[in-house]
Amino acid sequence: MSVSDYNEITPHELNLHIKAYNEQLEYESKERITMAYLIAGWGRAKKMPDLYKILESTNRIPKDQTDEQLFKTIRQINAAMGGKEVKREAGE
């Protein structure tokens, strides 16, 4: 996503992009685990462990974030996308 696209999207759309990105990372991680499982298993195992149990162990349980943690995450994403931090004075 370009910086101009980032500046034009709503917070909800940004959240959708983040969720899609995280789902893609999870899919790729499971794919790599599956490949490693099959490669290791074919060569030396008499009985391979259940792949589905291994994949289930990689599922992350989402935890609730405090407002401060969420703000920190948003600031990191903003910095990674090349955005500028705008500080407002109290009373604005």
C-alpha positions, -999 to +999 in steps of 0.1 A: +000+000+000+014+034-009+016+063+015-011+082-005-034+052-003-028+050+035-037+086+039-069+081+021-083+051+039-105+051+070-095+034+102-119+006+095-103+000+061-069+001+078-081-025+103-093-047+074-059-045+057-041-054+090-064-084+095-059-096+059-021-092+063-021-112+096-042-139+081-018-141+052+012-144+076-006-172+095-014-191+063+023-189+052+035-200+086+012-231+085+023-238+050+060-238+060+053-260+090+034-284+067+063-286+043+088-291+071+066-318+086+063-337+054+100-335+045+111-346+079+085-374+081+091-390+048+127-396+055+128-411+090+096-415+109+080-449+115+048-432+126+044-394+121+025-373+146-009-358+136-003-328+114-036-312+125-025-312+162+007-295+152-011-268+132-036-262+160-008-255+184+003-226+162-031-208+165-028-177+185-055-166+208-061-129+203-058-110+235-075-077+244-053-047+243-054-017+266-058+017+251-021+024+256-011-008+238-034-001+209-021+034+206+015+022+206+007-004+179-010+023+158+020+046+162+043+018+150+022+011+120+021+048+112+059+051+114+063+020+093+041+035+066+061+067+066+034+088+083+040+118+105+030+120+141+007+150+148+006+161+184-024+181+196-024+205+225-049+199+253-082+216+246-082+211+209 
